[in-house]
Amino acid sequence: MIDKARESALRILYKIEKEDGYSNIVLNEYINQNRKELNAKDVGFISELVYGTISWKLTIDEIIKKYSKIKLKRISVWILNILRIGIYQIIFLDKVPKSAVVNEAVNLAKRYGHKSSANFVNAILRKIDKKDYNEFFEIKNDIERISKTTSMPSWIVEELLKEKDIKEVQKICENSNLKPKINIRINNIKTNKIEVEEELKKQNIEYEQGILEDFLILEKVKNIENLDLFKKGYITVQDEMAGLISLVLNPKENEKILDCCSAPGGKATYIAELIKNRGEIEAWDIHEHRIALVEQNAKRLGVTCISTKIQDASKLNEEKIEKFDKILLDVPCLGIGVLKRKPDIKWKRKKEDVEEITKLQYKILEICSNYLKKGGELVYSTCSILKEENEDIINKFLNNNKFELQKIKLNFGQNIDDNKFIKLYQNEKNDGFFICKLILKEE
């Protein structure tokens, strides 16, 4: 009898690899299609195996290389992922007996390979012991050590070392593998913190106060979209650092505000909540299906001051020049600050992508700055932590345009450069983000 959860994780990982899919999309599709056969415990274990195996893939593959005489590219995708799932459990999970891991992996190898495949899987997994972790890798230098032991591509390590020392980079990379906390934002249009906390207590859901007033951090909760609090629009899921961006914008009632790259609408709906639904917010995105996400979120939360528009932020819309009091510009980025939530990013991004994405970011900033009224304010942000995507873009823009950095008054966080740049690196509770505020000089 093959374990249902492990087989499900295997099938999901196979599809992700063969179709170059994103883990959250493939995982959710699989669970929805097989919901009748899976209980809550199964879903939790499947998610653990999928995200954990993807996040630690580089490290796990280095371990396989040490014990396998067959090169990785010659191992079938099915068998390779059976090994990956097995090694992830042996090295990174504490409550799963090694004997059970090996037996289940061998059973899977028999079904998805043949007898010699099962013998191959059995031989490798039996050799692996958690206590030998630091002996698994051949290491030549600090970059290779950090890369192999934290499952971080070496090019990202090299980029981070341009501005941080070895110990700091090591910590950032370690934090990128932590399990993300579930942050919720309380929707003050429909409810208040006291009501939400009372309901959470009734349902025995543990929580703690976030750093920001409107946010709570939940413990041990699954399928949050099924909670009545979520369905009624009393709460939404949003990382605190993403919420901080809307706070830095400091929106006021009756202002005209533009969110240039809005989907799925977390920041735009928070702006609406901060201005008590009194004002005008335009939410743009390049794709119709992503605009639909903004509209769905706004409807659930009872937000009525958002209007949506399909608009490419990298192309000038002359009708919108000097029309907005404030602009939020959360540009497309490499996403190196959110690897805890999106581990696929590590394997899909390449070093050459830095040059391409920074050209797009600068172009969007140049174009969207035209939409700001004189004296207006623009917040530029990314969920990335590379200097090229952040400080370098802003400094270049300031040299070429009549803007200046505005001091950020919020007394918050780490690595604040004279209160002008907020750069937050991923830690136990939050993702990594960059935020700054620009003001258009009045002539």
Buried (B, 14 or more C-beta within 10 A) or exposed (E): EEBBBBBBBBBBBBBBBEEEBBBBEBBEEBBEEBEEEBEEEBBBBBBBBBBBBBBBBBBBBBBBBBBBEEEEEEBBEBBBBBBBBBBBBBBBBEEBEBEEBBBBBBBBBBBBBEEEBBBBBBEBBBEBEEEEBEEBBEBEEEBBBBBBBBBBBBBBBBBBBEBBEBEEBBBBBBBBBBEBBBBBBBBBBBBEBEEBBEBBEEEEBEBEEBBBEBBBBBEEBEEBEEBEBBEBBBBBEBBBBBBBBBBBBBBEEEBBBBBBBBBBBBBBBBBBBBBEBEBBBBBBBBEEEBBBBBBEBBEBBBBEBBEBBEBBBBEBBEEBEEBBBBBBBBBBBBBBBBBBBBBBBBBEBEEEEBEEBBEBBBBBBBBBBBBBBEEBBBBBBBBBBBBBBBBBBBEBBEEEBEBEBBEBEBEBBEEBEEBBBBBBBBBEBBBBBBBBBBBBEEE
